[in-house]
Amino acid sequence: MKKIFFTLLIALTAQVMIAADSYYFQRAEEAYKNKDLDLCLRYCKEGVGKNPKDGKCWAVIAEIYSKRKYARYGEAMQAAEKALATLPKKDKQWIHFVHAIRGDVFYKVENYQASKEAYLVALSMQPDNTTYIYDVADVCYRLGEYEESVKYYKRYLEQSPNTIYIYGELAYVYYKAGNPKEARRYSDMANTLAQGGNITAHRVKSLLALEQEDYISACREAARAIFIGETWYEEGDTLNILCPDLLMAAIRTEVAKAQKAVETNATAAYCAFTMQRYWDALYYLNRKLEQIDAPQSVYPELASVYERVEALDEAEKYYSLALKTDSAEHIWRGLAQVARERGEFLKANEYLRKALQETPAEGKCYYLIARNLCEAGLMDEALMTLDTARVLLEDEDWLISVHSIRAEIFRRKGEEENVHKEIAEAQKLRKPDDKRSEFYVLDALSGDTAALARHAQEIAQDKKGQMDGKWGTLAHAYAIVKDKAHTLDMIRRDYKAGNYSIRLIQTLSRYQFLKDDPEFKALVAGYETMLEEKLAELQSQSGDQETILDKVTELPFTQQGGVNRVQCTINGLPLYFVFDTGAADVSISSVEANFMLKNGYLTNADFMGKQNFMTATGEIHEGTTINLREVRVGDVILRDIKASVIKNQSAPLLLGQSCFRRFGTVEVDNKAQVIRLIAK
């Protein structure tokens, strides 16, 4: 009887524990469904506190800790192991889920082999789970196991053939595997299936074109990927070095397609800024400003780009407007930079102290304040401020800069022993083969002009354009040793690379030896003229994006009877024309002209009179001259194109020079069957 009693008591206790566990898990499940992960986690912890063998609560703890919001990967893995140890063997639904969590955690810490093994266990328990199939395909790609990756991506498509992005993923894996034929095939499939195109597919086509040195196609495909994803990809960096004008033309073409979309102008501005084409960035930001209901969101961006080109009045205006709705630290720092470039160093520090109110422990801000104090001649105060910066800063690059400024201050104070101490402290942080530009100034303070020459050679030999921004720092270094010729050379190189720092240079003490130099004055005057012209051009630019023709457009053609025929749209009416560079004007037959007039595509006001004209064969005809208000050629709209109406009803429609002269170069690619129109 006692044995039966204790058996019943144990069973009853177990049921009570299950009920308790069920309560906490149910509350956790409700919180999870309501997206309150913190509350969900609290219930799960209470659940395992009451019953350490509650496998489901352990599983949920693992899942929550594995999320990037929490990123507590060690604890996630511990919870997953406890879940596997406590979940009933028959509860396969939860066990495969926990193995998938383990795969996710291993993936996030870049242990891809362990991730693959965990995902394969989950997949073995649920062979048709497309999420697990994708995870295995992805991790195989990360491991460089491209054939395996292809196998699982194709397995995914067997389960879900309409999942368009998988075709793009397959294209990319085939590209990495060195199979351009399949990469191109799956790219085309992805783009055909996806409305508006597939990001990965366009990227793959760009990379394939790059390998073939087909830069026009590479730029076109890269731009399409950028505008679909609204972000920059690394192939953009390569193209910006190899063919920046073509890439910018492709970007402008994408903008022209979308016409007035706010997001498109924002992406174009971002691209231009990344390419250091600041005037293009300003153009698109101003267009964006015209199109949105909350213009204050654009003010900080505009201010920042105006500051980059040292248009200081405009930069200050937009930073001040931004302050009315946002007192963020970066806006105060922007105003501080504007004041510094004007030589108003103490005013700059007033702004930087406002920035410190937002982020009191920002060591970089103290460094910037000290730098301005040094320029204002307050050397001892600058040294004290640098001590604060040293305590707060952890980044070695900034610590090297602190030692550099301290060395410069001691040089100006005539304390050479301390100069060399600071240089020695900075050199301790120098790693072997260190290419950081922070050492340019330190080498100059050491008097090592041979090192400066080596730095100049390294920058000049950089084929990837990654060191272009270092010309300005090298100019600072040569100014310290008062080498006029090299200083001016570095300033010119920095300017050519797209960096604007001439106004700032005029205010810095190290450049005062150039103050009255005729060459330096001419350089400054040239910059001032350029700035005035650019600002005037920006102000006068039309809001009509489509009249900007500095782009490349491709016009597909078909061959019939030995001539190339292309489709254009005249005042909204699609028509097929014979591509004829020998014809002076666009010409249409009287049949088309009458049809257009009757149906409203032409008006009486479009008829300009009569004139004689010569065809490509040399024959002279009399015809009526008309004005075509809008001719769409590919992605480009041309305004007010002169055309001739031929009385011969069977005369072909000719696309002639009155259209093509708007472009700089016309190329016929018979292999691709496209005509490329490249702007002047």
C-alpha positions, 0 to 999 in steps of 0.5 A: 500500500505504501508503495502504491501511495508513493507512486501515486504521489510522485505521479501527481507531483509530476502532473503539477510540475507539468501544469506549472511548466505549461503555464509559463510556456503558454505565457511565454508563447503569448508574449512571443506572438505579441513580439514582446521578446523581453517578457517572453524571455522572463517567462521562460526563465521563470519556467526553467527556474521552477522546472530545469527540465522544461525543454521547450522553455530552454529552446525558446531561451536559446532562440531569443538569445540567438537573435542579433538584438541580444547576440548572447551566443554563448548563452544561446548555445548553452540553452540549446544543449539543455533543451536537447538534453531535456526534450522528449526524444519523440518531440521531433518538432522541437528537436529539429528546431533546436538544431536549427538554432544551433546552426544559426548561432554557429553561422553568426560566429562564422563557424560555418562547418559546425553550422552546416552539420547542425543544419543538416541534422535539422534537415534530416528530420524535416527533409522538405523544410525549405528554410533548412534547405536554404540554410544548408545551401547558404552555408555551403556557399560560405564554405566554398562548397559551390557544387553542394550549394548549387545542389541544395538551391536546386532542391529548394526550387523543386519544393518552391519553384516560384521563389524568384530570389533563389534564381539570383542566388544560384546565379551568384554561386555559379559565378563564384564557381567559375561557370559564367554560362550558368551564371548568366542563364540563371541571372536572366531567369531571375530578371525575367521572373522578377518584376523590376529585376533581381539585385543579385542577378544584376550584380552577377551580370555586372561582375561578368561584364567586368571580367570581359572589360565590357565597362558599359554593360558592367556599369549599367548592371551595377547601377540597376542593382544599386537602385533596386537594393538602394545600397552600394556594392563593392563592384561599384568601387571597382567601376568608380576607379576604372570608369567613373564617368560611365558609372555616373552616366548609368546612375543618371539613366536609372534616375531618368527611368524613375523620373521624380521618385524621391527614393531614386534621387536619394539613392543617386545622391548617396551614389554620387557622394560615395563616388566623391562627386559632390556636385552631383550629390548636391543636385540630387539632394536638391531634387529630393528636397523639392519632392518631400513633405518634410524637407528638414530630413534632408538639411543635415545631408545637404549641409554635410555635402556643401561643407565637403566642397567648402561652400561654407555659407550654404553649409552653415545655412542648412546646419542651422535649419537642421538645428531647429528640429534636431540638436544631434551631436553630428550637427554641432560638429558640422557647424564646428567644421564650418567655423574651423574652415573660416579660421574661427577656431574658438567659435568652432569650440563653442559648437564642439562643447554643445556636441559634448552635451549630447555625448559627454564622454566623446574623446574625439570631440576633446581631440578636435577642441584641442586641435582648434586651441592649438591653432588659436595659439592656446598651447597649454590649454590644448595640452590639458584638453589632449590629456582628457582625450587620451583618457577617453580614446581607445582607438589607436589611430586617434591616439597616434593623432593625439601624439602628433598634435602634442608633438606639433605643440611642443615644436611651436613651444620650442621644447624639442625633447618633448617633441621626440618623446611624443614621436617615440610614443606614437611609433610604439603604436606603429605596426609593421608595414603600417600605411596609415596617413597619421604617420605622415605628419610624424615623419615630417616632424622628425624631418624624414623627407625621404619617408615623405617621398616614399609615401607620395610614391605609394599613393601614386602607385595605388591602382585601386584608388583607396589612397586618394584621400591621403594626398591632403594629409601629405600636403600637411606634412610637406607644409610642416617642413616648408617644402613649397613645391611638394606642398602645392603639388599635394594640394593640387593632387588632393583637389584632383582626387575630389577633395576640397580643402583649399579654404581650410588650408588658408586658415591653418598656421602650418601654411602661413609660409605660402600666404603671399606666394603667387602660385598659391594665390593663383590656386586659391583664385582658381578654386574660388572661381570654380566654386562660384560657377558650380554654385551658379550652375546648381542654382540654375539647373532645371528641375527637368531631370530628363534633359540631362543627357550626359549618360549612356543609353542603349537602343536595341535594333532589328535588321530588316532588308539590310537596314537597322530599325529601332523603336522611338516614341514621338510625342507619345506615339511609338514608331519604328525608324531606320537608323540612318546617321547619314540623314540630316534630320529625323524624317517621317512620311506624310502618312504618319504625319497625317495620322499624328495630326488627326489623333493629337500627336501633332498640332498646327503649332508644330508645323514650321514651314517648307524647306529642301533637304537631302537624303542619305543617297544624295537626292534633294526633296522638298518637304515640310519641317515640323517640331517634334516636342518630345522624342524618347530614344531608349531611356532618354527624352529629347526636346524640340527635335527638328524633323522633315515630312516627306510627301512620298507615302512609302518613304521610310521613317529615318532617325537622323543627325538632328537627333544624334548630334545631341550625343557625343558618340554613336556606337553600333554593336552588331553582336549585341544588336544595340546602338549605344548613344554616349553623351558629350 
